[in-house]
Amino acid sequence: MASRRTTVDRDEVARFAALARDWWDEDGAMAPLHRMNPVRLRFLRDRLCGHFGRDATRPFAGLKVLDVGCGAGLVCEPFARLGATVIGIDATEDLVRVARAHAKAMRLDIDYRVAAIEDIKETFDAVLALEVIEHVADRDLFMRSLCARVAPGGAIAVSTINRTPHAFAMAIVGAELVMRWLPRGTHDWAKFVKPSELARGFAANGFKLAALEGMNYDPIERDWRLSKGLAVNYLAFAARP
């Protein structure tokens, strides 16, 4: 019998499981993700508010949101605080355990599950996949599964890394080998995703790419900023027409 296709890369799961205990340490191995998080959240808030016609006071009240590859909950928790009903899924059991414990300590009601996107059957107003697609085993299945989980009128947000020489220099040579911000082997340049490839994946599944914005790191300010440059990290927002 042929094995079922899956988006889960077991080597990636093991790599991230080793980081689970320190995921919420802002000065630990996940420090770059902590520093990136505010700019990701601004992009998501602004795009989702615009799409759903919300204001900024409690923008996600009444929205059902799925965070795919949620890690230990860095995005799930602020979304829950802003009113969303949040389900976070991750294939790494150790990360889900940490996420549940942290949400409980913060008194947040978040439904965390050990699952792959292809295992989920519900639909959602918004589906998020942040720094995930470059780690999956089957990109086409991942895109198809993401799009299938979006309710009519809903939206998808993805953040990833462009497959460019600049990205190789910054995300692998710089971040992993020189600065050692990330554990060596965190990224595989061949699995980075060009914006044109992401746009084709959305179009093939009936979605229209509505926004692309870059995320650039300022080493002097030690901060991330949105930009027009897409050469390394970028965010994409797509909706069903």
Disulfide bonds with the S-S distance in Angstrom:
none
